[in-house]
Amino acid sequence: MAEAPAREAGDERTAGGVATDGVEVVGVTKSFDGGPPVLRGVDVSIEAGRTLALLGPSGCGKTTLLRIIAGLEVPDRGIVRVGGKEVTGPKGVVPPEKRRIGMVFQDWALFPHLSVARNVGFGLPRAERRSSPRIDEALEMVGLAGMGDRMPSTLSGGQQQRVALARAIAPRPRVLLLDEPFSNLDATLRVTIRTEIHQLLVELGITTIFVTHDQDEAFILGDRVAVLSEGEVVQSGSPEEVYLRPRTRWLADFVGEANFIPGSGRGDYAVTPIGDVPLERPAEGEVEVLVRPEHLDLHPAAPDSGEGRAGDEVAEVELVEYVGHDTSYLIRQDDLLVRVRRPSLPVVERGERVRLRYSGGPTTWFDLED
């Protein structure tokens, strides 16, 4: 199927009968009580009907940015546009209830004294809060049909999270915001619920922005990922771009396991202890080359093998970690400690001698001072 033309941030789209808007944030800065800036000139955008993950460590400003988009906080400077219309900026601030934005809070914020149906209907017009087709429709969407009379305390954590989501989508918002939506779930349930929510968001086609500190979560759910650090956007792009072509050494390490291999740039490749590695941009002189663990192969060394040309050096297996779907190895080659990950059963044992080979495509590099 041919891919639809890209839409500009701020446009409108209708998917699955749901009208949805793009979101654009321009130059947003925010401080609290005269303290240092929590956000520093943040620019992010997402097209209508797509999903943006705001990824970063605790305290980087992700939730503050989400609350500014929702209208729950007002920035010191900057503009927020929804559907191309300014909702925060020099022209004024549109109240949260008039933005057509739904939000799911980290702790779900359910009312314990209200039934599931009353919780879901809370954001609807007063006449529809007790009984409305929208309530039944939202509960069916999240897999809780027929559970409207239950109280939140009788539900599992996953079910409570779905109630919070149903409450957010019942008013038929044009944008959906999720703040660490899976952080209160145990690891096994988190994966199950994440998949269910992902399927629902794809089905709805609603513009979604969610906050997470989990790289896997961001890459799985996000059409685009914006990584924040200390109140600034370090990089924004597709998950593939952020993972394979990170702009900084910190980012390369933050979004996945990374080996930083010393090398000598020779234009479009670098000479390294594991052999020649192709580069995505030319380099000259001493550099650090990013090598992801899955881009390395290892082969048992012959008993009589010794030192040879670059990349033929013999290394030793220090650790073997088998986790079912793949095996991770910690390999020491002289003073270099390298992580290798392969989708297979273990092929060598701890203490064995091996040779390493780079098997990936052109990769990025960093100056030593980075």
N, C-alpha and C positions, 0 to 999 in steps of 0.2 A: 504494500500500500504506500502511495506517495505521501511524504510528510507535508503537512499543511504549512503554508508560509508563516514565518515568525511574525508575531504581533508585537506592537510597541507596548511598553509598560504603560498602564493607565487606560487601556482600551477595555471594551466590554465584549463578553462572549456569552453565548447560551449553549450549555452542554447538558444533555439529559433533562431538558426542560428547566434547568436552573440558570438564572441570569447571574453572571459573576463579573467582577471587575479586576483590572490590574492594579498594582500598588507601586508607588514610587516614593522613595525617601531621599531628600536632597539636603546635604549639609547640616544634619541634625547634631546639635551639641546640647548636653545636659549636665548640670551639676546639682548637688543637693546641699542646702544650708551653707553655701559659700565654700564648700570643699572642692577638691580637684575634680575635673570633668570625668563623669562616668561614660559619656559618649563624646567623641571628638570628631565633628564634621563627617558623620556617617552618611554614605551614599549607598543605597541598595534598591533594587527593583525586581519585580516579578510580573510576568505577563499574565493576562486573564486566563484562568483555568489551569494554571501551573502551580507547582509546590516549591517553596523556598525554605531551606533549612538554615537557621541561624545557629552556627556551631562555634563553640568556644569554651574555655575553662570557666570555672565559677568566678564570678566577680568581673567578667569582661564587659558587661553592659547588655547582654542579650535580652533579658527580661525587661529591662528599662526600655529598650527599643520597641519591644512588642507592646508594652503598655502605652507608649507614645502613639503607635499606630492605632491602637484601640481608642485613644482619646482619654485614657485614665491618667496620663501624665502629660504635662505641657513642656516642650523643650525650651531651652533658653534661646536657641536660634534654629532655623531650618524649616523645611517645608515637607508636609506629607500630602500626597495626592492619592485619591481612591477613584478609579474610573475616570482619571483625567481631571477630577475636580479637587481643588485645594480644600482639605479638611483641617489642616493645621498650617499656620503661616502668618505672614504680615496682614492678610485679610481677616484674620480671626481664627477661632477654634470652634469647629462643629462639635456639639456634645456627643458623647459616646452612643447614646440611644438613637441618634439620628444618622449614624454612619453606616448602618446595615452591615455591621461586623459582629460575628459571633466569636466568643472566646471560651476556651476550656482552660481552667486554672490548674496549677500543678497539684493542688490538694483536692481538686474536683469541686470543692465548695458546695456540696449538696446540703439541702436543708433537712436535718434529721427528723423534724416533726412533720414533714410533708411526705405524701406518698410519691412513688416514682412518677406517676402521671402529673401530679401537682408540681413536682420539681421541673419536669420537662416543659410544662406549660407556663412556668414563671415569667418567661420573657415575652409571652404573647399578650395581645390586648386583653384588658381585664375581663371582657365578656367571654373570652375563649380559654381562660386559664384552667377551669375545672373540666371542661369537655370540649374537644375540638378534633376534627380530622387531622390537623397538623400534629397533634400529640401522638395519635395512633400511627401516623405515617412515619414519624421520627423514630418511635420505638421499634417499628418493624424494620426500618433501615439498619438499626444497630443490633438486630437479633434479639430484641426483648419484647416482642409482641405478646400480649396477654399478661404482662407483668406490671401493668400500671397501678394496681392496687397494693403492691408490695411496698414495704418501708425500706429505706436505704440500708438500715442496719441488718436486714435479712439477706442482703446481697453479698456476693463475693467481691473482692477488689476489682476484678476485671469487669464485672457487671456494673459496679458503681461508676467505673470509668466510662462505660458505654452510656450510662444515664447522663453523665455530664456532657458527653458529645451530643446525645439526642437533644438536650436542652439548648445547646448552641446552634444546632441546625434547624430546630423547629420553627423559628421565625423566618426561615429561608434567607439567611444572610448572603451578601454578595462576596464576602471575604470571611475566611475562618482562621482564627489564631489559636495555636496550641502551645501552652507553656510546659515544657518537660512532660509530655503527656503520658509517658510510660515509666517514670522514675519511681513511682510508688508500688510497682508490681514486682514480684519475684522474677528471677531470670527466665524460667521456663514459660511462665504466663506472659511475660513481656514479649517474647518472640511470637506467641500465638496471637495476642491482641494486636501487636504491631502489623501483622500480616492482614488481619481482618480489617483494621482501620485503613490500611493502605488500599485494599480492594474497594472499600467504601468511598474513599476520596477519589479514586480513579473513576468509579461509577458516577459519582456526583459531578465531577468535573469542576469543582468549586476552587477558586483561588485559595491556597492555604499557605500560611507562614507558621513555622513551628520552631521552638527553641529546644536545643538539646546540647549536651556535652558529650554525647556518644557518637563517635565517628561512623560506626556501622549504621546506626539509626539514620544519621544525616544522609549517608550515601544511598541507602535503600529507599527512603521516602522522598528525598529531595530531587526535583528536576534540576534545581540549581542549589548551590551551597555557598553561603557567605560566612567566612571564618573571621571571628572577632577576637582581638587580643588587646587588653588595656584600652577599651573604648574605641578602637579603630578597626576598620575592615582591612584585614591583611590581604585577602584575596576573595574574589567572587567568580564563580563559573560553574560549569558542569562538574559532577563528581569526578569524572575522568580527568578533567583539566586540573582540578585541585590535587588529586592524588598523584598523577604522573608528572605534572609540571608545576610543582609548588614554587612560589616566588622567593621564599626564604627558607633557611635551614630549620628554623623553629617550626614552620608550618609543615615541612616534610616530615619531621619527627612527630608532630602532633596528630596528623591524620592517618598514621599507620606505622608499622614497623619499618625502620630505615637503617640501612648500612651506609656509612659515609666512608668511602674508600679513597685513600690518598692517591693522587695521580698527577701525571704531567701532561698538560694539554698539548695536542699536536694538530690544532685546527678542528676537524670534525670528529676526532676521537681522542681518547686519553689513554696513556700507557699506565697500567695499574698492576699491583701484585697479583691480580686474578686475570691478567691479560688485557688486551685492547678493548676498550668500551666505547661504543659510538655515542656521540653527543648531539643533542638537538640544536645547540648553537655553538659556534666556534669558541675554543679556549686555547690560551697560550700560557705556559708557565704552570706553577704548582696550584692545584685545585683539590677540592673534595668532590667526589663523584657520588651522586645518589644512586644506590642499587637496592631495589626492593628485594626482600627475601625470596619471593616467588620467581624472580628473574635470574636465579642462580641454579645451575645444575651441579651435582656432585657425583663423582665416579670413584669406585674403589681403585686405589693405586696398586700397581703390580708390586710384589714383594721386593723386587730388586730395583725399584725406581728411585731415582735420586733427583738432585736439582737439575733443572733444565732451563729452557727459555722462559720469559715472563709468562705467567699463566700456567706453567707446567709444575710449579712448586708443589710439594707435597704438604698437606695440612692434616691435622688430627681432629677427630670427632670428640668433643668434650661432653656434649649432652645430646640425647635423643628423646624427643617429646612427641609421643603418638597420641592424637586426640580423636581418632576415628576417621574424620573426613580428610585429614592431612597429617603430615609429620613435619615437625620442626627440628632443625639441627643447629647446634652451636658449634662452630668450627674455628679452630685456632690455626692460623698460618703465620709462623714467626710471632711478631708482636700484634698482628691483626686478628681481631675477634669478629667473626661474621655470622649472621643469622641466615639460614637457608630454610625455605618452606616448600615442600612438594606434596601434591595431591595423591598420595600413595601410602602403602604400608612402608615401614622402615626398610631401607635397602642396605644400610650399614649399621654397625653397632658402635657403642661408645668405646673409644680407644683405637678404632680402626683409622688407617691412613687413607686419605682421599685426595682427589684433585678437584678444584673448583673451575667452573666455566660460566661466563656470563651468557645468558640466553635471551635477554630482553631486547627491545628496540632502543633507538636513540633516547638517552636520558639527560637529565639536567645536572648541573654542577654548581658549586658555590666557592667563592673565594675563601681562602683559609681564615681570614679575619672575621668572616660571617659566623 
